[in-house]
Amino acid sequence: MNKLYILFLIFVIFIAGCQPSETVVQTAIAQTQVAFPTATQIPTDTPMPTSTATIIPSPTPDIRLIDIDPRKLLLQTSDLPNEGKYYLPGEGWTSPLLNSEIISSWTVEKGEAYLAETGRIDGWFVNYKRGSSNVILPEEFYDNVVIYSKIEGSQIVVTKYGDRYITEDSFNEIDTPQVGDLTRAFKKSETNSSGETRVWIKLIFSYRNVFHDVTVWGWEKEVSLDYAVSVANKLVEGLKQLPLSNTVTFTP
């Protein structure tokens, strides 16, 4: 029964001058309590349930390797600007670079330390010469590719041994966009007695366990970093298409 309705009845009885009996009043109160039961208090110190954070594991790095004869990874004339008509002038413009040659040129102590630290397996180089004189393009494109037994090996060559171009070959390091996994670029200039300047731009990069040194050379107006970057990106795209292995089984 509505509480306001009960109170209204009592009020009417009083207005009418009739004193309600004790029974009537108690009945009204009882009906009021039934209509509006006492609210149950909820303890304020009851702890609220908390959610447990879900830990998402970080992805496992892909450490698979490229297992192939590095000669097959060399820069090709098809990777170069067609209008330059680049070609190999002779047999000596491409050759393997064996570990034994590294030791003989670096001295035994330094060479063996380098081989042990990097896990170098084998390398090749190629040097193409421009066949057209009617275009403004680098006079030569050079590529040295090396395969290592581990990804860390190719990366160490970029980060640590790349400093040799500065300390031993008089290059200056320059900024370059990212190519492959790790990238660095260097530039060197020489001016002849006529005031004309020859320029070398060298871009080195690693992709997995493979290292490339791409160098462009020519007169100052013919050479820019863009040529080296364009060629390097083509080489990376080729590397990405290769099957991967857990180990390198190739031996020279």
LINZI-V653456 format. One record per helix or strand of 2 or more residues. SS is the DSSP state (H for helix, E for strand). FROM is the first residue (numbers start at 1). TO is the last residue. If there is no record, write none. Layout:
# LINZI-V653456
SS_FROM_TO / SS_FROM_TO
This chain:
# LINZI-V653456
H_3_15 / H_22_35 / H_70_73 / H_77_79 / H_82_84 / H_91_93 / E_94_97 / H_99_106 / H_108_118 / E_120_129 / E_140_148 / H_151_159 / H_161_167 / E_172_174 / E_182_191 / E_197_207 / E_210_219 / H_220_222 / H_225_240
